[in-house]
């Protein structure tokens, strides 16, 4: 039971941070972010459909950034707290 609660807290925290990162990108004029992301934090955390949609949006955003910029630097600036090995 404790593991489930811990996992839920981790998921909510991560998705909330991702939503803040997306909001900041859109506010700064990132047209690719504005045209890509539609899934909210609650849907991404609590529904399979939302989780899958958020994942597809992230992949689509990365593709758009690569097509527009020719490199992934903006993607990494948008999501600076994500692990990148």
DOTI-572814 format. One record per residue (C-alpha): residue number from 1; residue in three letters; x, y, z. Coordinates in Angstrom, 2 decimals. Layout:
<atoms>
<atom resi="NUM" resn="ala" c1="X" c2="Y" c3="Z"/>
...
</atoms>
This chain:
<atoms>
<atom resi="1" resn="unk" c1="0.00" c2="0.00" c3="0.00"/>
<atom resi="2" resn="unk" c1="2.78" c2="2.41" c3="0.91"/>
<atom resi="3" resn="unk" c1="4.50" c2="1.73" c3="-2.43"/>
<atom resi="4" resn="unk" c1="1.34" c2="2.61" c3="-4.33"/>
<atom resi="5" resn="unk" c1="1.00" c2="5.90" c3="-2.48"/>
<atom resi="6" resn="unk" c1="4.67" c2="6.70" c3="-3.00"/>
<atom resi="7" resn="unk" c1="4.39" c2="5.89" c3="-6.71"/>
<atom resi="8" resn="unk" c1="1.30" c2="8.09" c3="-7.05"/>
<atom resi="9" resn="unk" c1="3.02" c2="11.00" c3="-5.31"/>
<atom resi="10" resn="unk" c1="6.03" c2="10.57" c3="-7.59"/>
<atom resi="11" resn="unk" c1="3.82" c2="10.50" c3="-10.69"/>
<atom resi="12" resn="unk" c1="1.82" c2="13.57" c3="-9.64"/>
<atom resi="13" resn="unk" c1="5.00" c2="15.48" c3="-8.84"/>
<atom resi="14" resn="unk" c1="6.65" c2="14.58" c3="-12.14"/>
<atom resi="15" resn="unk" c1="3.60" c2="15.31" c3="-14.27"/>
<atom resi="16" resn="unk" c1="2.97" c2="18.59" c3="-12.44"/>
<atom resi="17" resn="unk" c1="6.53" c2="19.69" c3="-13.12"/>
<atom resi="18" resn="unk" c1="6.20" c2="18.69" c3="-16.76"/>
<atom resi="19" resn="unk" c1="3.00" c2="20.74" c3="-17.04"/>
<atom resi="20" resn="unk" c1="4.79" c2="23.75" c3="-15.54"/>
<atom resi="21" resn="unk" c1="7.64" c2="23.29" c3="-18.02"/>
<atom resi="22" resn="unk" c1="5.15" c2="23.16" c3="-20.88"/>
<atom resi="23" resn="unk" c1="3.33" c2="26.27" c3="-19.62"/>
<atom resi="24" resn="unk" c1="6.63" c2="28.16" c3="-19.44"/>
<atom resi="25" resn="unk" c1="7.57" c2="27.11" c3="-22.97"/>
<atom resi="26" resn="unk" c1="4.20" c2="28.25" c3="-24.32"/>
<atom resi="27" resn="unk" c1="4.41" c2="31.54" c3="-22.39"/>
<atom resi="28" resn="unk" c1="7.85" c2="32.19" c3="-23.87"/>
<atom resi="29" resn="unk" c1="6.43" c2="31.88" c3="-27.39"/>
<atom resi="30" resn="unk" c1="7.41" c2="28.29" c3="-28.21"/>
<atom resi="31" resn="unk" c1="5.04" c2="27.65" c3="-31.12"/>
<atom resi="32" resn="unk" c1="5.81" c2="23.93" c3="-31.27"/>
<atom resi="33" resn="unk" c1="4.87" c2="23.52" c3="-27.61"/>
<atom resi="34" resn="unk" c1="1.70" c2="25.56" c3="-28.05"/>
<atom resi="35" resn="unk" c1="0.60" c2="23.47" c3="-31.02"/>
<atom resi="36" resn="unk" c1="1.45" c2="20.09" c3="-29.48"/>
<atom resi="37" resn="unk" c1="0.50" c2="19.79" c3="-25.82"/>
<atom resi="38" resn="unk" c1="-3.17" c2="19.31" c3="-24.92"/>
<atom resi="39" resn="unk" c1="-3.19" c2="16.72" c3="-22.11"/>
<atom resi="40" resn="unk" c1="-3.54" c2="18.06" c3="-18.58"/>
<atom resi="41" resn="unk" c1="-1.79" c2="16.87" c3="-15.46"/>
<atom resi="42" resn="unk" c1="-4.81" c2="15.08" c3="-13.98"/>
<atom resi="43" resn="unk" c1="-5.47" c2="13.11" c3="-17.15"/>
<atom resi="44" resn="unk" c1="-1.78" c2="12.23" c3="-17.52"/>
<atom resi="45" resn="unk" c1="-1.64" c2="10.92" c3="-13.95"/>
<atom resi="46" resn="unk" c1="-4.97" c2="9.18" c3="-13.49"/>
<atom resi="47" resn="unk" c1="-5.95" c2="7.74" c3="-16.88"/>
<atom resi="48" resn="unk" c1="-4.26" c2="5.38" c3="-19.30"/>
<atom resi="49" resn="unk" c1="-5.54" c2="7.46" c3="-22.19"/>
<atom resi="50" resn="unk" c1="-4.08" c2="10.63" c3="-20.70"/>
<atom resi="51" resn="unk" c1="-0.74" c2="9.00" c3="-19.90"/>
<atom resi="52" resn="unk" c1="-0.47" c2="7.63" c3="-23.43"/>
<atom resi="53" resn="unk" c1="-1.50" c2="10.95" c3="-24.95"/>
<atom resi="54" resn="unk" c1="1.11" c2="12.86" c3="-22.91"/>
<atom resi="55" resn="unk" c1="3.79" c2="10.43" c3="-24.06"/>
<atom resi="56" resn="unk" c1="2.79" c2="10.87" c3="-27.69"/>
<atom resi="57" resn="unk" c1="2.78" c2="14.66" c3="-27.25"/>
<atom resi="58" resn="unk" c1="6.31" c2="14.62" c3="-25.85"/>
<atom resi="59" resn="unk" c1="7.52" c2="12.54" c3="-28.79"/>
<atom resi="60" resn="unk" c1="5.70" c2="14.82" c3="-31.25"/>
<atom resi="61" resn="unk" c1="7.19" c2="17.92" c3="-29.62"/>
<atom resi="62" resn="unk" c1="10.70" c2="16.43" c3="-29.88"/>
<atom resi="63" resn="unk" c1="10.09" c2="15.69" c3="-33.57"/>
<atom resi="64" resn="unk" c1="8.82" c2="19.22" c3="-34.24"/>
<atom resi="65" resn="unk" c1="11.77" c2="20.79" c3="-32.42"/>
<atom resi="66" resn="unk" c1="14.22" c2="18.67" c3="-34.42"/>
<atom resi="67" resn="unk" c1="12.53" c2="19.58" c3="-37.69"/>
<atom resi="68" resn="unk" c1="12.46" c2="23.28" c3="-36.84"/>
<atom resi="69" resn="unk" c1="15.83" c2="23.72" c3="-35.13"/>
<atom resi="70" resn="unk" c1="17.83" c2="20.85" c3="-36.56"/>
<atom resi="71" resn="unk" c1="18.90" c2="19.84" c3="-33.03"/>
<atom resi="72" resn="unk" c1="17.33" c2="18.92" c3="-29.69"/>
<atom resi="73" resn="unk" c1="18.70" c2="21.69" c3="-27.47"/>
<atom resi="74" resn="unk" c1="15.33" c2="23.42" c3="-27.06"/>
<atom resi="75" resn="unk" c1="13.70" c2="20.15" c3="-26.03"/>
<atom resi="76" resn="unk" c1="16.29" c2="19.76" c3="-23.25"/>
<atom resi="77" resn="unk" c1="15.80" c2="23.38" c3="-22.18"/>
<atom resi="78" resn="unk" c1="12.05" c2="22.83" c3="-22.02"/>
<atom resi="79" resn="unk" c1="12.40" c2="19.73" c3="-19.83"/>
<atom resi="80" resn="unk" c1="15.61" c2="20.39" c3="-17.86"/>
<atom resi="81" resn="unk" c1="14.76" c2="18.06" c3="-14.94"/>
<atom resi="82" resn="unk" c1="14.46" c2="14.93" c3="-17.05"/>
<atom resi="83" resn="unk" c1="17.19" c2="12.29" c3="-16.98"/>
<atom resi="84" resn="unk" c1="19.26" c2="12.26" c3="-20.13"/>
<atom resi="85" resn="unk" c1="22.03" c2="9.67" c3="-20.23"/>
</atoms>
